[in-house]
Amino acid sequence: MAATFRSARHQKLAALLAEYREKAGLHQSQVAERLGRHQPFIANIESGQRRVDVSELLALARAIGFDPHELIDKLLHAEDE
């Protein structure tokens, strides 16, 4: 299995999560509060310093208000770019 940490796809995921949060008009602290976490948790995800598992991705989708299917589709197509 290829390393995924710091891969182009990992960085794209981090960028998309930040983009969706900003489009929703939310601050990192607001998303963190909705998840019962602290703001650095979100900052570490968005900066690519922390990986996100599937259950966390679904929780982020709910907290921010985006369709996780759309995000995954964008990640799948990111490899083609």
RACOR-V487294 format. One line per field, one symbol per residue. phi: phi as a letter, one per 30 degrees, with the letter a starting at -180 (. if undefined). A space follows every 50 residues. Layout:
phi=???
This chain:
phi=.ddcdiddddddedddddddddddicdedddeddcibceeededdddidb dbddddddddeddcjbddddddddddddddd
